[in-house]
Amino acid sequence: MRKRKILITGASGFLGNHLTKLYLGEAEKFEVFATFYNNHPHGLQGIKLIGINLGDSNTTKDLIQKIQPDICFHLAALSSPDKCHTNQELAKSINILGTKNLVDSLPVSCKLIFTSTDLVFDGEKGWYSESDSPNPTNYYSQTKLEAEKITNNFKGIYCIVRLSLMFGWGDDNHQSFSDWIINSIRGEKTIGLYTDQFRTMIYVKHAALILKWISESSIKGTVHLGGFDRISRYNFGIQLCEAFGLSNRLLRPVKMGICNGKAVRGRDCSLSTTRLIHELGIKPYTIKMGLEDMKRDDSFSSQQAF
């Protein structure tokens, strides 16, 4: 039986690393190729790792012709809104041009899973469904929306997955939002967390597992992926401290307007995941479930695939 060929771009990223780990131990079914740009991924023994600049069309085309993937997860991105704001040419090259080069090179027989963001919405409404019109407020979300449009031109089967903010254990290449909170508290550092910005946060390993399920399903078009709970960053911090037995005395409730982020963010970019839950036949993942699994995982170095 022929092994299915899986290509994962952005394997050194937060989500990409966790998704790639799901394929460890499945060598009898899949031949997995994973790309990175500057930072070499960790803990991916048995995965064929490829350093590449997807912004180079010839290199990207040559890679795709060589691999001929059956499924492609396109996760590679410059995903920091502030970095995209101050490095717009780099953001354009990675987020837009890289996506175009990949889409132009993939065979129509390949199923493409492209990850976008909840920040394509302006945050004025909340609980956005797939039928709501995007209105990006910063350059990062503009590039991701442009990449969505490029993906919509793919002649094969594709799924655009708009992701909410994720939490979980990062590694040397990526410190997650939850890592930052835990490390700050353990370092006795006071941190400010928004009380007036809301997201439907999801544990990164839950998000990775659902992406894998999507690739094996008949879902196509645009779908939203987030957690069950609409929650502020501050209230998430409180729940995180409770779950890990940490004091919350160093968490300072702040409003969005007094923080110095360079890129504008929406106040309520919570996502409705009704379509995903219905079509995959799964139960929604709550913050509590995510924190319980995160605590069981203990640290990134000890994590295993689902």
PAZAPA-4460 file (N, C-alpha, C; in steps of 0.05 Angstrom, whole numbers, plus 32768, in hexadecimal, padded with zeros to 4 digits):
% residues 306
    n_x    n_y    n_z   ca_x   ca_y   ca_z    c_x    c_y    c_z   seq   type   mol
   8011   7FE8   8000   8000   8000   8000   8012   8019   8000     1      M     A
   800C   802C   7FEE   801C   8044   7FEC   8018   8056   8004     2      R     A
   802E   8060   800F   802B   8073   8024   8022   808E   801A     3      K     A
   8011   809B   8029   8008   80B6   8022   801E   80C9   8029     4      R     A
   8022   80DD   8018   8037   80F0   801C   802B   810A   8029     5      K     A
   8035   8111   8040   802C   8129   804E   8041   813E   804E     6      I     A
   803A   8156   8047   804C   816D   8048   8041   8181   805C     7      L     A
   8052   8188   8070   804A   819C   8084   805E   81B3   8082     8      I     A
   8054   81CB   807B   8066   81E2   807B   8065   81F0   8097     9      T     A
   807B   81FC   809F   807B   8209   80B9   807E   81F6   80D0    10      G     A
   808E   81E1   80CD   8090   81CD   80E2   809F   81D7   80FB    11      A     A
   80AD   81ED   80F9   80BB   81F8   8111   80A8   820B   8120    12      S     A
   8091   8210   8116   807E   8222   8124   806F   8213   813A    13      G     A
   8060   8222   8149   8052   8217   8160   803F   8201   8158    14      F     A
   802C   8207   8146   8019   81F3   813D   8026   81DE   812B    15      L     A
   8038   81E7   811A   8044   81D4   8107   8054   81BE   8114    16      G     A
   8062   81C5   812A   8071   81B1   8138   805F   819C   8145    17      N     A
   8049   81A6   8151   8036   8193   815E   8028   8182   8149    18      H     A
   8021   818E   8133   8014   817E   811E   8026   8168   8113    19      L     A
   803F   8170   810E   8052   815C   8103   8056   8145   8117    20      T     A
   8056   814B   8131   8059   8136   8145   8043   8121   8144    21      K     A
   802C   8129   813A   8016   8116   8138   801C   80FF   8124    22      L     A
   802E   8104   8112   8035   80F0   80FE   804D   80DE   8106    23      Y     A
   8059   80E4   811D   806E   80D3   8127   8063   80B7   812D    24      L     A
   8070   80A3   8125   8066   8088   812A   8053   807E   8116    25      G     A
   804D   808D   8100   803B   8085   80EC   8049   8081   80D1    26      E     A
   8062   8079   80D2   8072   8076   80BA   8068   8060   80A7    27      A     A
   8058   804E   80B2   804D   8039   80A0   8036   8044   808F    28      E     A
   802B   805A   8096   8014   8065   8087   801C   807F   8078    29      K     A
   802E   808F   8083   8034   80A9   8077   8052   80AD   8073    30      F     A
   8058   80BB   805E   8073   80C6   805A   8071   80E4   805E    31      E     A
   807D   80EE   8073   8079   8109   807C   8091   811B   8076    32      V     A
   808C   8131   8069   80A0   8146   8063   8097   815F   8072    33      F     A
   80AA   816C   807F   80A3   8184   808E   80B8   8199   8089    34      A     A
   80AF   81B1   8083   80C1   81C7   807C   80C4   81DB   8093    35      T     A
   80DB   81E8   8092   80E0   81FE   80A5   80F0   8213   8096    36      F     A
   80F2   822B   80A2   8100   8241   8095   811B   8246   80A3    37      Y     A
   811B   8253   80BA   8134   8259   80C8   8139   8246   80DF    38      N     A
   8124   823F   80EE   8127   822F   8107   8122   8212   8102    39      N     A
   8137   8202   8107   8134   81E5   8104   8122   81D9   8119    40      H     A
   810E   81CA   8111   80FB   81BE   8125   8109   81A9   8137    41      P     A
   80FD   81A5   814E   8107   8192   8162   80F4   817A   8164    42      H     A
   80FF   8163   816B   80EF   814C   8173   80DF   813F   815D    43      G     A
   80E9   8140   8144   80DB   8135   812D   80EB   8120   811F    44      L     A
   80F6   810D   812E   8105   80F7   8123   80F3   80E6   8111    45      Q     A
   80FE   80E0   80F9   80EF   80D0   80E6   80DF   80E1   80D2    46      G     A
   80DD   80FB   80D7   80D0   810D   80C4   80E5   8119   80B1    47      I     A
   80DF   811A   8098   80F1   8126   8084   80F0   8144   8086    48      K     A
   8104   8151   8092   8104   816E   8097   8112   817C   8080    49      L     A
   8106   8192   8077   8110   81A0   805F   8111   81BE   8065    50      I     A
   8128   81CA   8064   812A   81E7   8067   8125   81F4   804C    51      G     A
   8112   8207   804C   810A   8214   8033   80FF   822F   8037    52      I     A
   8103   8241   8024   80F6   825B   8023   80DF   8259   800E    53      N     A
   80C6   8257   8018   80AF   8254   8006   80AB   826D   7FF5    54      L     A
   80B8   8282   7FFC   80B6   829A   7FEC   80C5   8298   7FD2    55      G     A
   80D6   8284   7FCF   80E4   827F   7FB6   80D4   826B   7FA5    56      D     A
   80C9   8275   7F90   80B6   8265   7F80   80C3   824C   7F73    57      S     A
   80DC   824F   7F69   80E9   8238   7F5D   80EF   8222   7F70    58      N     A
   80F9   822A   7F88   80FF   8216   7F9D   80E6   8207   7FA6    59      T     A
   80D1   8217   7FA9   80B7   820B   7FB2   80AC   81F8   7F9D    60      T     A
   80AD   8200   7F84   80A4   81EF   7F6E   80B3   81D5   7F6C    61      K     A
   80CE   81D7   7F6F   80DF   81BF   7F6E   80D8   81AC   7F85    62      D     A
   80D3   81B8   7F9D   80CD   81A7   7FB4   80B3   8197   7FAF    63      L     A
   809F   81A5   7FA6   8084   8199   7FA2   8086   8184   7F8C    64      I     A
   8095   8189   7F77   8097   8175   7F61   80A5   815C   7F6B    65      Q     A
   80B8   8160   7F7D   80C6   8149   7F88   80B5   8138   7F9B    66      K     A
   80A6   8146   7FAD   8096   8138   7FC1   807C   812D   7FB6    67      I     A
   806D   813E   7FA7   8053   8137   7F9D   8041   812F   7FB4    68      Q     A
   803C   8142   7FC7   802C   813A   7FDF   800F   8134   7FD9    69      P     A
   8004   8122   7FEA   7FE7   811C   7FE9   7FD8   8130   7FFA    70      D     A
   7FE4   8139   8010   7FD8   814C   8022   7FED   8161   8029    71      I     A
   7FE6   817A   8028   7FF9   818F   8030   7FEC   81A1   8045    72      C     A
   7FF9   81A3   805C   7FF1   81B6   8071   8002   81CE   806E    73      F     A
   7FF7   81E5   8067   8007   81FD   8064   8003   820E   807D    74      H     A
   8017   820C   808F   8016   821A   80A8   802C   822F   80AA    75      L     A
   803F   822F   8098   8055   8242   8099   804A   825F   8097    76      A     A
   8053   8270   80A9   804A   828C   80A9   805B   829C   80BC    77      A     A
   805C   82B6   80B7   8065   82C9   80CB   804C   82D1   80DA    78      L     A
   8049   82C6   80F2   802E   82C7   80FF   802C   82DC   8116    79      S     A
   8041   82EB   811B   8040   8300   812F   8035   8319   8123    80      S     A
   801E   8323   812B   8013   833C   811F   8026   8353   8122    81      P     A
   8035   8355   8138   8048   836B   813C   805F   8369   8129    82      D     A
   806A   8351   8125   8080   834D   8113   8078   8352   80F6    83      K     A
   8060   834A   80EF   8055   834F   80D4   8052   836D   80D0    84      C     A
   804A   837C   80E5   8047   8399   80E3   8061   83A7   80DD    85      H     A
   8077   839E   80EA   8090   83AB   80E7   80A2   839F   80D1    86      T     A
   809A   8387   80C6   80AA   837A   80B1   8096   8371   809B    87      N     A
   808A   8385   808E   8075   837F   807B   807E   8370   8062    88      Q     A
   8096   8376   8059   80A0   8368   8042   80A5   834A   8048    89      E     A
   80B0   8345   805F   80B4   8329   8067   809A   831B   806B    90      L     A
   8086   8328   8077   806C   831D   807B   805F   8317   8060    91      A     A
   8062   8329   804D   8056   8324   8032   8064   830D   8025    92      K     A
   807E   830B   8027   808D   82F5   801A   8085   82DA   8025    93      S     A
   8082   82D8   8040   807C   82BE   804C   805E   82B8   804A    94      I     A
   804E   82CB   8052   8031   82C5   8055   8022   82C5   803A    95      N     A
   802A   82D7   8028   801B   82D9   800F   802A   82CB   7FF8    96      I     A
   8043   82D3   7FF3   8052   82C7   7FDD   8058   82AA   7FE2    97      L     A
   805E   82A2   7FFB   8063   8286   8001   804A   8275   7FFC    98      G     A
   8033   8280   8003   801A   8271   7FFE   8015   826F   7FE0    99      T     A
   8019   8284   7FD1   8015   8283   7FB4   8027   826F   7FA6   100      K     A
   8040   826F   7FAE   8053   825C   7FA2   804B   8240   7FA8   101      N     A
   8042   823B   7FC0   8039   8220   7FC7   8020   8217   7FB8   102      L     A
   800C   8229   7FB8   7FF3   8223   7FAA   7FF8   821F   7F8C   103      V     A
   8009   822F   7F80   800F   822C   7F64   801E   8212   7F5D   104      D     A
   802B   8207   7F71   803C   81EF   7F6C   802E   81D5   7F73   105      S     A
   801B   81D5   7F84   800E   81BC   7F8E   7FFE   81AF   7F77   106      L     A
   8000   8194   7F76   7FEF   8186   7F63   7FD1   8187   7F6B   107      P     A
   7FBF   8186   7F58   7FA2   8188   7F5F   7F99   816F   7F6E   108      V     A
   7FA9   815A   7F6E   7FA2   8142   7F7D   7FA7   8145   7F9B   109      S     A
   7FB5   815A   7FA3   7FBC   815E   7FBF   7FA6   816D   7FCD   110      C     A
   7FA1   8165   7FE6   7F8E   8174   7FF7   7F9E   8188   8007   111      K     A
   7F96   81A1   8005   7FA5   81B7   8012   7F95   81C1   802A   112      L     A
   7FA3   81C1   8041   7F98   81CC   805A   7FA8   81E5   8061   113      I     A
   7F9B   81FC   805F   7FA9   8216   8064   7F9E   8222   807E   114      F     A
   7FB0   8229   8090   7FA8   8235   80A9   7FA9   8254   80A8   115      T     A
   7F92   8260   80AE   7F8F   827D   80AF   7F8B   8285   80CD   116      S     A
   7F7E   829B   80D1   7F7C   82A6   80EC   7F61   82B2   80F2   117      T     A
   7F59   82B2   810C   7F41   82C0   8114   7F44   82DE   8111   118      D     A
   7F5D   82E8   810E   7F61   8305   810D   7F5A   8311   80F1   119      L     A
   7F51   8300   80DF   7F46   830B   80C6   7F2D   831B   80CB   120      V     A
   7F21   8318   80E3   7F09   8327   80EB   7F11   833F   80FC   121      F     A
   7F00   8353   80FC   7F07   836C   8109   7F01   836C   8127   122      D     A
   7EF3   8357   8131   7EEE   8355   814D   7ED7   8366   8158   123      G     A
   7EC7   8371   8146   7EB1   8382   814F   7E98   8372   8156   124      E     A
   7E97   8359   814E   7E7F   8348   8151   7E83   8330   8163   125      K     A
   7E97   8321   815E   7E9B   8308   816E   7E8B   82F1   8164   126      G     A
   7E93   82D9   816C   7E87   82C0   8163   7E83   82BF   8145   127      W     A
   7E99   82C4   8137   7E97   82C5   811A   7E93   82A9   810E   128      Y     A
   7E82   82A8   80FA   7E7E   828F   80EB   7E8C   8292   80D0   129      S     A
   7E8C   827C   80C1   7E9A   827C   80A7   7E8C   828E   8093   130      E     A
   7E73   8295   8098   7E64   82A6   8085   7E68   82C4   808B   131      S     A
   7E75   82CB   80A1   7E7B   82E7   80A7   7E91   82F2   8096   132      D     A
   7E90   830B   808F   7EA3   8318   807D   7EBC   8320   808D   133      S     A
   7ED4   8318   8084   7EED   8321   8091   7EF1   833F   808E   134      P     A
   7EFF   834A   80A2   7F06   8367   80A1   7F20   836A   80B2   135      N     A
   7F37   8363   80A6   7F50   8363   80B6   7F58   837E   80C0   136      P     A
   7F64   837F   80D8   7F6B   8399   80E4   7F89   839D   80E5   137      T     A
   7F99   8389   80DC   7FB6   838D   80DD   7FC3   837F   80C4   138      N     A
   7FDC   8384   80C0   7FE9   8379   80A8   7FEB   835B   80A8   139      Y     A
   7FF0   834F   80C0   7FF0   8332   80C2   7FD6   8326   80B7   140      Y     A
   7FC0   8330   80C2   7FA6   8324   80B9   7FA0   832B   809C   141      S     A
   7FAA   8341   8092   7FA7   8348   8076   7FB5   8333   8064   142      Q     A
   7FCE   832C   806D   7FDD   8318   805D   7FCF   82FD   805E   143      T     A
   7FC4   82F6   8075   7FB7   82DC   8077   7F9D   82DB   8067   144      K     A
   7F8F   82F1   8066   7F76   82F2   8055   7F7E   82F0   8037   145      L     A
   7F94   82FE   8030   7F9D   82FC   8014   7FA5   82DF   800E   146      E     A
   7FB2   82D2   8021   7FB9   82B6   801D   7FA1   82A4   801B   147      A     A
   7F8B   82AA   8029   7F72   829C   8027   7F68   829E   800A   148      E     A
   7F69   82B6   7FFF   7F5F   82BA   7FE3   7F70   82AA   7FCF   149      K     A
   7F8A   82A8   7FD4   7F9B   8298   7FC3   7F94   827B   7FC5   150      I     A
   7F8F   8272   7FDD   7F88   8256   7FE2   7F6D   824F   7FD4   151      T     A
   7F5B   8262   7FD4   7F41   825E   7FC7   7F44   8259   7FA9   152      N     A
   7F5B   8260   7F9D   7F60   825C   7F81   7F6C   8240   7F7B   153      N     A
   7F72   8231   7F90   7F7E   8217   7F8C   7F6A   8205   7F7E   154      F     A
   7F73   81F6   7F69   7F61   81E6   7F59   7F5A   81CB   7F66   155      K     A
   7F69   81C4   7F7A   7F63   81AB   7F88   7F50   81AF   7FA0   156      G     A
   7F4E   819B   7FB1   7F3E   819E   7FC9   7F4E   81AC   7FDE   157      I     A
   7F42   81C0   7FEB   7F50   81CF   8000   7F3D   81D5   8017   158      Y     A
   7F4A   81DB   802E   7F3B   81E4   8045   7F4A   81FA   8052   159      C     A
   7F3E   8211   8055   7F49   8228   8063   7F3F   8227   8080   160      I     A
   7F52   8224   8093   7F4B   8221   80AF   7F53   823A   80BE   161      V     A
   7F3F   8249   80C6   7F45   8261   80D6   7F47   8259   80F4   162      R     A
   7F5F   825E   80FE   7F65   8255   8119   7F64   826C   812D   163      L     A
   7F5B   8265   8145   7F5B   8278   815B   7F76   8276   8169   164      S     A
   7F7A   8287   817E   7F92   8287   818E   7F96   826C   819B   165      L     A
   7FAE   8261   819A   7FB4   8247   81A5   7FC6   824A   81BE   166      M     A
   7FC4   8237   81D0   7FD5   8236   81E7   7FE1   821A   81E9   167      F     A
   7FF6   8217   81F9   8003   81FD   81FC   8021   8201   81FF   168      G     A
   8030   81EB   8201   804C   81EC   8205   805A   81F2   81EA   169      W     A
   806B   8206   81EB   807C   820C   81D4   8097   81FF   81D7   170      G     A
   80AA   8208   81C7   80C6   81FD   81C9   80D9   8214   81C5   171      D     A
   80F2   820D   81BF   8107   8222   81BC   8100   8235   81A4   172      D     A
   80F1   822B   8191   80EB   823B   8179   80D2   824D   817D   173      N     A
   80C2   8246   8191   80A9   8255   8194   809F   8255   81B1   174      H     A
   809D   826C   81BD   8091   826E   81D7   8074   8276   81D4   175      Q     A
   8062   8265   81DD   8045   826A   81DA   803B   827F   81EE   176      S     A
   8022   8287   81EB   8016   8299   81FD   8015   828E   821A   177      F     A
   800F   8274   821C   800E   8268   8236   802A   8264   8242   178      S     A
   803E   825E   8231   8059   825D   823B   8061   8278   8247   179      D     A
   805B   828D   8239   8062   82A8   8243   8056   82AE   825E   180      W     A
   803D   82A6   8262   8030   82AB   827C   803E   829A   8292   181      I     A
   8042   8280   828D   804E   826F   82A1   806B   8278   82A7   182      I     A
   807A   827E   8293   8096   8286   8297   8098   82A0   82A6   183      N     A
   8085   82B3   82A0   8085   82CC   82AE   807F   82C9   82CB   184      S     A
   806B   82B9   82D1   8064   82B4   82ED   807B   82A7   82FD   185      I     A
   8086   8292   82F0   809C   8284   82FE   80B5   8296   8301   186      R     A
   80B7   82AB   82F0   80CD   82BE   82F2   80C6   82D6   8302   187      G     A
   80AE   82D5   8310   80A5   82EB   8321   80A2   8305   8312   188      E     A
   8098   8304   82F9   8094   831B   82E9   8077   8322   82E6   189      K     A
   806F   833A   82EB   8053   8343   82E8   804D   8346   82CA   190      T     A
   8036   833C   82C1   802F   833F   82A5   8012   8349   82A3   191      I     A
   800D   8359   828E   7FF2   8363   8289   7FE4   8351   8275   192      G     A
   7FCB   834A   827A   7FBB   833A   8268   7FA1   8348   8263   193      L     A
   7F99   8348   8249   7F80   8356   8241   7F67   834A   824E   194      Y     A
   7F57   835C   8258   7F3D   8353   8262   7F27   8358   824D   195      T     A
   7F2E   8366   8238   7F1A   836E   8224   7F20   8364   8208   196      D     A
   7F31   8350   8205   7F35   8343   81EC   7F2D   8325   81EF   197      Q     A
   7F1C   831C   81DD   7F11   8301   81E0   7F17   82F0   81C7   198      F     A
   7F1F   82D7   81CD   7F25   82C3   81B9   7F19   82A8   81C1   199      R     A
   7F16   8296   81AF   7F0E   827B   81B5   7F26   8269   81B5   200      T     A
   7F36   826B   81CA   7F50   825E   81CB   7F4E   823F   81CB   201      M     A
   7F62   8232   81BF   7F62   8215   81BE   7F7E   820B   81C4   202      I     A
   7F80   81F4   81D1   7F9A   81E7   81D6   7FA6   81DF   81BC   203      Y     A
   7FC0   81E4   81B8   7FCD   81E0   819E   7FCB   81C3   8195   204      V     A
   7FCD   81B0   81A8   7FCC   8194   81A0   7FB0   818B   8197   205      K     A
   7F9C   8198   81A2   7F81   8193   8199   7F7E   819F   817C   206      H     A
   7F89   81B6   8178   7F87   81C3   815D   7F96   81B1   8148   207      A     A
   7FAD   81A7   8150   7FBC   8196   813D   7FAD   817D   8137   208      A     A
   7FA1   8170   814A   7F92   8158   8146   7F7A   815D   8133   209      L     A
   7F6C   8173   8137   7F55   817A   8126   7F5E   817F   810A   210      I     A
   7F75   818C   8106   7F80   8190   80EB   7F85   8175   80DD   211      L     A
   7F8F   8162   80EC   7F94   8148   80E0   7F79   813B   80D9   212      K     A
   7F66   813D   80EA   7F4B   8133   80E4   7F3F   8140   80CB   213      W     A
   7F43   815A   80C9   7F39   8168   80B1   7F45   815D   8098   214      I     A
   7F5F   8158   8098   7F6D   814D   8081   7F62   8132   8078   215      S     A
   7F57   8123   808B   7F4C   8108   8086   7F2E   8108   8081   216      E     A
   7F22   8120   8081   7F05   8123   807E   7EFE   812E   8063   217      S     A
   7EE5   8133   805E   7EDB   813F   8045   7ED7   815D   8048   218      S     A
   7EDE   8168   805E   7EDA   8185   8062   7EEB   8195   804E   219      I     A
   7EDF   81A9   8042   7EED   81BB   8030   7EE2   81D7   8032   220      K     A
   7EEF   81EA   8025   7EE6   8206   8028   7EF3   8212   8041   221      G     A
   7EE4   8224   804E   7EEE   8232   8065   7EE1   8228   807E   222      T     A
   7EF0   8224   8093   7EE6   821A   80AC   7EF4   8227   80C3   223      V     A
   7EE6   822B   80DA   7EF1   8237   80F1   7EF9   8222   8106   224      H     A
   7F11   8226   8112   7F1B   8214   8126   7F24   8224   813F   225      L     A
   7F16   821F   8154   7F1C   822C   816E   7F10   821B   8184   226      G     A
   7F13   8225   819C   7F08   8217   81B3   7EEB   821E   81B8   227      G     A
   7EDF   8212   81CD   7EC3   8216   81D3   7EBF   8230   81E2   228      F     A
   7ED3   8239   81F1   7ECF   8250   8203   7ED8   826A   81F7   229      D     A
   7EC8   827E   81F9   7ED0   829A   81F3   7EDC   82A6   820C   230      R     A
   7EF5   82AE   820C   7F03   82B5   8224   7F17   82CB   8220   231      I     A
   7F1A   82DD   8234   7F2E   82F2   8232   7F49   82E6   8239   232      S     A
   7F5E   82F5   8231   7F79   82EC   8238   7F7D   82EB   8256   233      R     A
   7F72   82FF   8264   7F75   8300   8281   7F68   82E8   828F   234      Y     A
   7F4F   82E2   8287   7F41   82CB   8293   7F4F   82B1   828C   235      N     A
   7F5A   82AF   8274   7F6A   8297   826D   7F81   8295   8280   236      F     A
   7F8F   82AB   8285   7FA6   82AB   8297   7F9E   82A1   82B3   237      G     A
   7F87   82AA   82BD   7F7D   82A1   82D7   7F79   8283   82D7   238      I     A
   7F6C   8278   82C2   7F67   825B   82C0   7F81   824B   82BD   239      Q     A
   7F94   8256   82AE   7FAE   8249   82AB   7FBC   8247   82C6   240      L     A
   7FBC   825C   82D5   7FC9   825C   82F0   7FBB   8247   8302   241      C     A
   7FA1   8246   8301   7F92   8233   8312   7F99   8217   830A   242      E     A
   7F9B   8211   82F0   7FA0   81F6   82E7   7FBC   81ED   82EF   243      A     A
   7FD0   81FF   82EF   7FEB   81F8   82F5   7FF4   81FF   8311   244      F     A
   7FE1   8207   8322   7FE8   820C   833E   7FFA   8224   8341   245      G     A
   7FF7   8238   8330   8007   8250   8332   7FF7   8267   833D   246      L     A
   8005   8279   834B   7FF8   8291   8355   7FF1   82A4   833E   247      S     A
   7FDA   82B1   833F   7FD2   82C4   832A   7FD7   82E1   8333   248      N     A
   7FE6   82E5   8348   7FE9   8300   8353   7FFA   8311   8340   249      R     A
   8009   8305   832E   8019   8315   831B   800B   831B   8301   250      L     A
   7FF2   8312   82FF   7FE2   8318   82E7   7FD4   8332   82EB   251      L     A
   7FD8   8345   82D9   7FCC   835F   82DB   7FB7   8363   82C5   252      R     A
   7F9E   8367   82CD   7F89   836C   82B9   7F8D   8387   82AB   253      P     A
   7F8E   8387   8290   7F92   83A0   8282   7F7F   83A1   826A   254      V     A
   7F7A   83BA   8261   7F6A   83BE   8249   7F7C   83BF   8230   255      K     A
   7F72   83B8   8219   7F81   83B7   8201   7F8E   83D2   81FA   256      M     A
   7F80   83E8   81FF   7F89   8402   81F7   7FA3   840B   8205   257      G     A
   7FAA   8400   821C   7FC1   840A   822A   7FDA   83FA   8224   258      I     A
   7FD8   83E5   8214   7FEF   83D5   820D   7FFB   83DF   81F3   259      C     A
   8015   83D8   81EF   8024   83E5   81DA   8029   83D3   81C1   260      N     A
   8016   83C2   81BB   8019   83B1   81A3   8019   83C3   818A   261      G     A
   8029   83BC   8177   802C   83CC   815E   8014   83C7   814C   262      K     A
   800A   83AF   814B   7FF4   83A8   8139   7FD9   83A9   8147   263      A     A
   7FC5   83B3   813A   7FAA   83B5   8146   7F9E   8399   8146   264      V     A
   7F92   8391   815C   7F83   8378   815E   7F66   837D   8163   265      R     A
   7F55   836B   815A   7F38   836D   815F   7F32   8366   817C   266      G     A
   7F1D   8371   8187   7F15   836B   81A3   7F08   8350   81A7   267      R     A
   7EF9   8347   8194   7EEB   832E   8197   7EEB   831E   817D   268      D     A
   7F00   830E   817A   7F03   82FE   8161   7EFB   82E0   8167   269      C     A
   7EE9   82DC   817A   7EE0   82C1   8180   7ED4   82B4   8167   270      S     A
   7ED8   829A   8164   7ECF   828B   814D   7EB9   8277   8154   271      L     A
   7EA5   8275   8143   7E91   8260   8145   7E9C   8248   8137   272      S     A
   7E9D   8231   8144   7EA7   8218   8138   7E91   8204   8133   273      T     A
   7E78   820E   8130   7E61   81FC   812C   7E65   81EA   8113   274      T     A
   7E6E   81F5   80FD   7E71   81E5   80E5   7E85   81CE   80EA   275      R     A
   7E9C   81D5   80F5   7EB1   81C1   80FA   7EA7   81AA   810C   276      L     A
   7E9A   81B2   8122   7E90   819E   8135   7E7B   818C   8128   277      I     A
   7E6A   8198   8118   7E55   8188   810A   7E60   8175   80F5   278      H     A
   7E72   8180   80E5   7E7C   8170   80CE   7E90   815A   80D7   279      E     A
   7EA0   8160   80EC   7EB2   814C   80F6   7EA6   8139   810B   280      L     A
   7E8F   8142   8116   7E82   8132   812A   7E92   8130   8144   281      G     A
   7E9D   8147   814C   7EAE   8147   8164   7EA1   8159   817A   282      I     A
   7EA9   8155   8192   7EA1   8167   81A8   7EB4   817F   81A9   283      K     A
   7EAA   8196   81B0   7EBB   81AE   81B2   7ECF   81AB   81C9   284      P     A
   7EE7   81B6   81C5   7EFC   81B6   81D9   7EFB   81CF   81EA   285      Y     A
   7EF9   81CC   8204   7EF8   81E2   8216   7F14   81EA   8220   286      T     A
   7F15   8202   822C   7F2E   820B   8239   7F37   81F7   824E   287      I     A
   7F24   81EE   825E   7F2A   81DB   8274   7F36   81C1   8269   288      K     A
   7F2A   81B7   8253   7F35   819E   8247   7F51   81A3   823D   289      M     A
   7F56   81BA   8231   7F70   81C0   8226   7F85   81C3   823C   290      G     A
   7F7E   81D0   8252   7F91   81D4   8268   7F96   81B9   8276   291      L     A
   7F82   81A8   8278   7F86   818E   8284   7F9A   817D   8274   292      E     A
   7F97   817E   8259   7FA9   816F   8248   7FC5   817C   8248   293      D     A
   7FC6   8196   8249   7FE0   81A4   824A   7FEF   819C   8264   294      M     A
   7FE0   819B   827A   7FED   8194   8293   7FF7   8177   8292   295      K     A
   7FE7   8165   8286   7FF0   8149   8283   8009   8147   8272   296      R     A
   800B   8158   825E   8022   8157   824C   803B   8161   825A   297      D     A
   8037   8172   826E   804C   817B   8281   8060   818F   8274   298      D     A
   806D   8187   825E   807F   8199   8250   8082   818F   8234   299      S     A
   808B   81A1   8223   808D   819B   8206   809F   8183   8201   300      F     A
   80B4   8180   8211   80C7   816B   820C   80BB   814F   8211   301      S     A
   80A6   814E   8222   809A   8134   8228   8081   812F   8219   302      S     A
   8079   8141   8206   8060   813D   81F8   8062   8126   81E4   303      Q     A
   804D   8117   81E2   804B   8102   81CE   8033   8109   81BC   304      Q     A
   8032   80FD   81A5   801B   8101   8193   8002   80F5   81A0   305      A     A
   7FEB   80FE   8197   7FD2   80F4   81A1   7FD0   80D6   819C   306      F     A
***
